[in-house]
Every structure is written in structure tokens, then in C-alpha cells.
Amino acid sequence: METVAAMAIIAILGASLMVGLLAAHRHVAVSRVMTAGRIILQRNIDRAMGVPFLSNITRAEVLAETATDGTPYSHEGIGTATSLPVLTSNDGRVLVTGTLTRIVRDEPIPNASALSDVSTAKLLRVTFRLRYNYLNRNYTQELASIRAQDDQ
């Protein structure tokens, strides 16, 4: 009787251990894909911040890489607009693909009427959104930054 009880306890502990290990593995895998997505978003924000934004440049010129504001586009010429490789294996196989979207909007300047030297200044909010599916779940990551004119 004691042997059966001990075997049952060992079986329960073994099953609990396996469930815990599988949950930890899933969490690590999801975190790895999220980190890869975050790298893509950060790289695109850095590129957007590096584009000259002078008073004679229009918002359309800042958006020169895309045909329409908010439409998907490829990241550094890799993949297509709706099939961007988010995570690849060591041998180059694409494991996760997603859609990267860039949105550029005019940002209002708070208290602009009280500040005389900002009446002609422009602010742009650049947002990058990455959508992908991993392990039968949809994920969305977004990164935004505000960009001021360079010649103000």
C-alpha cells in the first residue's frame, strides 16, 4: 500500500514537473520571437530618426519609402510587405513571418499659442507596428517616437 502511494506521489510530481517545463519552454520561445520583433521595430525607428526633417520637407517626403501612409512595407528590402521574416533559424529557414506597418502623423505642440518661437515648428509621430502569429496566437508590437524639425 505504501509503495503504491509513493509511486502515485512520484507520478504526480513528474507530471507537474513536465507541465512546468513545457510552460517555461513556451514562455522562452514567445520571448525570443518578441525580442526579434522588437529589434526590427527599433531598427526602423532608428532609421526614421535618421531621415532629415527640415521645414521645406513635407510629410509625404518623410514617407518616401511607402506608397501610402499606414500600408505595410518591407523592412530593409527583406521579404515582402505582408511576409516579413521576424524569426529565422540558424540554417536560414524562416520560422515566423509578420506584417510591418509604418504610420506618420502630425503631432500637435502643447501650448503652442503661448510659445512664440514654435509657431512654425512641426512635430511628427512615427509609429511602427509589427503583427505576427506564433503558436496559433496573434501578437502585435508597436514602437513610436516623436520627431521634431532639424532646422528649428
N, C-alpha and C positions, 0 to 999 in steps of 0.2 A: 504494500500500500504506500509506504513512504517512497519507494523507488518510483512509482507512477506519479506521485505528487511532485517529486523532484524533476522528473522528465517533463511534466506539464509546465512547471515554472521555467525550465530551461527553454522549452519551445516558445513560450510567451515572450521571454526576454530576447530570444533570437529573432522572432517576428518583429518585435518592437525595434530592435537594432536595425533590421533591414528597412523598415519603414522610415526610420530616421535618416539612414544613409541615402535612401532614394530621394527624400525631400531635400537633403543638403545638396545632393548632386544636381537636382533641378534648379535650386536657387543659384548655385555656382554657374550653371550653364546660362541661365537667364541673365545673370550679372555680366557674364562675358560678352553676350550679344549687346547688352545695353551699353557697355563700355565701348565696344566697336562703333555703335551708333553715335555715341557722344563724341568720339574722335572725329567722325565725319562732320557732325554739326559744328564742332569747334573750329575745324579747318576751314569750313565755309564762312563762318563768322569772321575769322581772321582775314580771309581773302576779301570779304565785303568791306572790312575796316581799312584795308589797304588801297581800295579804289579811290582816286582823287575825287573829292566832292567840293567843287568850287561854286561860287554864286552863279556862274554862267553855265553850269551843267544842270540839265533837267533831270527829274526823277526817271524819265524814260531812258536817259543815257546811263544812269546808275544801274538800270535793269537791262543793260545791253545783252546779257547772256541769255535772257529768256524772251520768248515771243510775247507772252502776256504775263502780267503780274499775277502770281499765285498759281501758275501752272507748273507741273512737275518738270524738272530738268535734270540732266546728267551731272554727275559730280566729277569734275576734272577729266571729262571725256571718257569715264569708265562706265560701261553699261549704258542702258537706255534710261529715259526719264522715269519709266514706271518699273524698271527692273534693275535697280541699283544694287550691286553686291554689298551687303552690310557685313557679312562674316564669311571668310573663306578658310578652308583647311590648309594645312601645311603643304599639301601637294597641289594647291591651286583650285580645288573644287569649290564652287560657290555653295555655301550651306544655307544662307539666309539672304533673301533679296527684299528690297523695300522701295518706297517712293519718297523722294526728297522734293520738298516744295519750298520755294523762297517767296516771301511776301515783303514788299517795301511799302510803307505807309508814311505820310506826312505826320509828324508828331507836333501837337500844339505846345507852345512855350508857355509855361505857367507864369502868370503875372506879366505878360509881355507888354501890356499897355503901361505898366509902371516903370519899365526899364527902357530908356530912350535908345540905348545902343544895340538893342536886339530887335528893333522893329523890322529889319530886313533879313534877319538871320533865319535859317531853315534848319529843322531837325528832321531826320529820317529814322524810323524804327525799322530795322532789318530783322526779319524773323525767318528762321529755317525750321521746317517741320519734317520729321522722318517717321514714316509709317511702315511697319513690317509685321509679319506673322511668324511666330515661333512657337513650336509645340502646341499648335492649334489654338493659340491665343493671339489677339491683336494687341500690338503695342504702338504707342505714339510718344515720340520725344520731341521737345521743342526747345530752341535756344534763340534768344532775341538780344539785340543790342541797339542802342541809340547812337546815331552818328550825326555830328554837327558839321557845318561847313568848315572847310580848311582855311578860307580866306576871311574869316570874321574876327 
